[in-house]
């Protein structure tokens, strides 16, 4: 998975460019 995003150790994926939050 490649995108402009930050990931934390709990698997919460926050995309900075569209502010969407996804749970892995």
Buried (B, 14 or more C-beta within 10 A) or exposed (E): EEEEBEEEEEEEBEEEEEEEEEEE
